[in-house]
Amino acid sequence: MATTPAKKLSVLKRVRQTKKRTLRNRGVRTMVKTYIKKLHEAIASGEKDQMDSALLKATSVISTAASKGVLHRNTASRYISRLAKQVNKAKAA
């Protein structure tokens, strides 16, 4: 939001709050994507121990993002489910 729509104090406060929340949420979303990428790399390497630890960490980060309200809880659940499915498939192969 480059320009402020009005000069009311409540509007200016909302703009400030939105900027703070956007920055906070961006950091959490970036962390989620990073740990998902690490899990995909572990799956590609084929090492089972590495897959388990990466899945555990990714699940934790995704759950945290959901609890903070960055991700919807159903979206987080879907991510976790799909990642676990990929890990189980890679272990079986």
Backbone as CSV, one residue per row, in Angstrom:
resi,resn,N_x,N_y,N_z,CA_x,CA_y,CA_z,C_x,C_y,C_z
1,MET,0.836,-1.170,0.000,0.000,0.000,0.000,0.883,1.236,0.000
2,ALA,1.106,1.767,-1.164,1.995,2.908,-1.279,1.320,4.201,-0.845
3,THR,0.059,4.360,-1.200,-0.632,5.584,-0.831,-1.714,5.283,0.188
4,THR,-1.962,6.255,1.053,-3.019,6.077,2.034,-4.312,6.654,1.467
5,PRO,-5.420,5.917,1.573,-6.670,6.361,0.963,-7.285,7.581,1.630
6,ALA,-7.085,7.768,2.922,-7.659,8.916,3.620,-6.737,9.312,4.763
7,LYS,-7.086,10.394,5.411,-6.243,10.882,6.498,-6.848,10.602,7.865
8,LYS,-7.838,9.719,7.934,-8.411,9.379,9.225,-7.397,8.592,10.030
9,LEU,-7.373,8.821,11.314,-6.402,8.145,12.174,-6.593,6.638,12.180
10,SER,-7.842,6.186,12.158,-8.094,4.749,12.173,-7.574,4.090,10.895
11,VAL,-7.696,4.803,9.779,-7.207,4.263,8.500,-5.687,4.186,8.519
12,LEU,-5.063,5.221,9.035,-3.598,5.224,9.092,-3.084,4.117,10.008
13,LYS,-3.791,3.887,11.116,-3.399,2.810,12.023,-3.542,1.458,11.337
14,ARG,-4.636,1.255,10.597,-4.837,-0.007,9.885,-3.722,-0.239,8.865
15,VAL,-3.290,0.810,8.193,-2.207,0.688,7.216,-0.923,0.245,7.907
16,ARG,-0.642,0.860,9.064,0.561,0.474,9.820,0.482,-0.985,10.271
17,GLN,-0.688,-1.390,10.765,-0.857,-2.767,11.233,-0.698,-3.765,10.086
18,THR,-1.268,-3.422,8.942,-1.186,-4.307,7.774,0.261,-4.498,7.328
19,LYS,1.026,-3.414,7.332,2.440,-3.513,6.940,3.204,-4.431,7.890
20,LYS,2.959,-4.288,9.202,3.646,-5.133,10.186,3.272,-6.603,9.998
21,ARG,1.975,-6.856,9.846,1.511,-8.232,9.691,2.023,-8.856,8.404
22,THR,2.066,-8.060,7.341,2.549,-8.567,6.054,4.000,-9.021,6.172
23,LEU,4.808,-8.209,6.821,6.219,-8.580,6.998,6.360,-9.850,7.830
24,ARG,5.591,-9.938,8.913,5.658,-11.104,9.795,5.212,-12.359,9.052
25,ASN,4.096,-12.250,8.346,3.558,-13.401,7.630,4.469,-13.839,6.486
26,ARG,5.106,-12.883,5.837,6.007,-13.214,4.743,7.162,-14.072,5.232
27,GLY,7.695,-13.732,6.397,8.788,-14.508,6.976,8.371,-15.933,7.283
28,VAL,7.176,-16.090,7.830,6.693,-17.430,8.174,6.450,-18.243,6.908
29,ARG,5.825,-17.620,5.895,5.567,-18.328,4.639,6.867,-18.743,3.960
30,THR,7.883,-17.884,4.023,9.185,-18.210,3.442,9.800,-19.410,4.152
31,MET,9.669,-19.436,5.477,10.214,-20.550,6.244,9.511,-21.857,5.878
32,VAL,8.198,-21.795,5.698,7.437,-22.993,5.306,7.954,-23.507,3.968
33,LYS,8.110,-22.612,3.005,8.579,-23.032,1.683,9.994,-23.605,1.740
34,THR,10.843,-23.014,2.578,12.216,-23.491,2.715,12.256,-24.929,3.223
35,TYR,11.471,-25.215,4.271,11.489,-26.564,4.841,10.825,-27.584,3.915
36,ILE,9.866,-27.142,3.121,9.275,-28.044,2.130,10.316,-28.386,1.066
37,LYS,11.097,-27.395,0.644,12.158,-27.638,-0.338,13.203,-28.606,0.219
38,LYS,13.552,-28.424,1.505,14.530,-29.326,2.134,14.002,-30.751,2.172
39,LEU,12.711,-30.901,2.417,12.106,-32.229,2.428,12.150,-32.846,1.037
40,HIS,11.868,-32.061,0.020,11.909,-32.573,-1.351,13.328,-33.012,-1.727
41,GLU,14.323,-32.255,-1.252,15.719,-32.637,-1.502,16.048,-33.955,-0.790
42,ALA,15.537,-34.128,0.411,15.768,-35.364,1.165,15.109,-36.547,0.456
43,ILE,13.925,-36.332,-0.081,13.230,-37.392,-0.820,14.027,-37.766,-2.064
44,ALA,14.568,-36.756,-2.734,15.358,-37.008,-3.941,16.637,-37.770,-3.621
45,SER,17.222,-37.508,-2.437,18.462,-38.199,-2.067,18.196,-39.662,-1.729
46,GLY,17.004,-39.956,-1.226,16.637,-41.336,-0.936,17.053,-41.854,0.429
47,GLU,17.633,-41.000,1.267,18.049,-41.429,2.602,16.857,-41.367,3.559
48,LYS,16.527,-42.497,4.158,15.321,-42.595,4.980,15.405,-41.776,6.259
49,ASP,16.568,-41.779,6.911,16.726,-40.996,8.144,16.556,-39.509,7.875
50,GLN,17.155,-39.070,6.776,17.080,-37.660,6.392,15.637,-37.280,6.048
51,MET,14.915,-38.192,5.394,13.510,-37.933,5.054,12.667,-37.776,6.305
52,ASP,12.889,-38.667,7.286,12.104,-38.620,8.516,12.317,-37.317,9.271
53,SER,13.573,-36.912,9.418,13.854,-35.680,10.163,13.334,-34.455,9.418
54,ALA,13.463,-34.466,8.087,12.967,-33.335,7.296,11.438,-33.256,7.350
55,LEU,10.768,-34.409,7.334,9.306,-34.429,7.425,8.858,-33.913,8.787
56,LEU,9.534,-34.327,9.830,9.190,-33.888,11.176,9.322,-32.365,11.301
57,LYS,10.414,-31.820,10.778,10.650,-30.377,10.868,9.643,-29.614,10.009
58,ALA,9.391,-30.099,8.791,8.437,-29.432,7.903,7.039,-29.441,8.508
59,THR,6.654,-30.566,9.091,5.346,-30.676,9.736,5.229,-29.670,10.878
60,SER,6.276,-29.550,11.657,6.288,-28.621,12.774,6.139,-27.173,12.301
61,VAL,6.882,-26.815,11.268,6.847,-25.444,10.756,5.475,-25.133,10.145
62,ILE,4.904,-26.084,9.421,3.596,-25.877,8.802,2.521,-25.734,9.887
63,SER,2.593,-26.553,10.907,1.625,-26.468,12.008,1.730,-25.131,12.737
64,THR,2.943,-24.671,12.920,3.156,-23.379,13.564,2.550,-22.262,12.729
65,ALA,2.752,-22.327,11.408,2.185,-21.313,10.519,0.663,-21.319,10.594
66,ALA,0.074,-22.494,10.715,-1.377,-22.597,10.827,-1.863,-22.024,12.151
67,SER,-1.135,-22.302,13.219,-1.565,-21.806,14.528,-1.427,-20.288,14.625
68,LYS,-0.485,-19.715,13.874,-0.325,-18.254,13.864,-1.313,-17.579,12.919
69,GLY,-2.022,-18.372,12.132,-3.007,-17.804,11.225,-2.449,-17.417,9.871
70,VAL,-1.214,-17.798,9.603,-0.615,-17.488,8.299,-1.211,-18.407,7.236
71,LEU,-1.368,-19.671,7.580,-2.022,-20.647,6.708,-3.340,-21.066,7.353
72,HIS,-4.321,-21.347,6.535,-5.572,-21.902,7.050,-5.273,-23.320,7.529
73,ARG,-5.985,-23.763,8.561,-5.661,-25.070,9.142,-5.914,-26.213,8.172
74,ASN,-6.909,-26.084,7.294,-7.142,-27.137,6.305,-6.033,-27.164,5.257
75,THR,-5.534,-25.998,4.893,-4.415,-25.915,3.949,-3.182,-26.568,4.561
76,ALA,-2.911,-26.269,5.807,-1.764,-26.858,6.497,-1.903,-28.371,6.569
77,SER,-3.093,-28.823,6.884,-3.352,-30.266,6.975,-3.135,-30.933,5.620
78,ARG,-3.569,-30.276,4.572,-3.391,-30.815,3.211,-1.905,-30.904,2.858
79,TYR,-1.141,-29.853,3.170,0.301,-29.864,2.918,0.969,-31.035,3.635
80,ILE,0.659,-31.168,4.922,1.276,-32.217,5.735,0.927,-33.594,5.187
81,SER,-0.334,-33.778,4.820,-0.787,-35.057,4.296,-0.058,-35.418,3.004
82,ARG,0.037,-34.469,2.116,0.696,-34.732,0.823,2.184,-34.996,0.994
83,LEU,2.821,-34.264,1.900,4.255,-34.479,2.133,4.500,-35.864,2.750
84,ALA,3.649,-36.258,3.703,3.796,-37.586,4.318,3.584,-38.676,3.293
85,LYS,2.645,-38.461,2.403,2.363,-39.422,1.341,3.581,-39.598,0.424
86,GLN,4.240,-38.475,0.091,5.438,-38.518,-0.750,6.574,-39.271,-0.053
87,VAL,6.727,-39.023,1.250,7.798,-39.686,2.011,7.520,-41.199,2.067
88,ASN,6.292,-41.577,2.352,5.955,-42.995,2.424,6.158,-43.695,1.090
89,LYS,5.814,-43.001,0.010,6.001,-43.562,-1.331,7.497,-43.759,-1.627
90,ALA,8.304,-42.765,-1.239,9.755,-42.845,-1.475,10.397,-43.949,-0.643
91,LYS,9.895,-44.151,0.580,10.429,-45.217,1.436,10.113,-46.598,0.878
92,ALA,8.925,-46.730,0.301,8.500,-48.025,-0.236,9.275,-48.389,-1.491
93,ALA,9.722,-47.375,-2.219,10.426,-47.637,-3.496,11.847,-48.107,-3.293
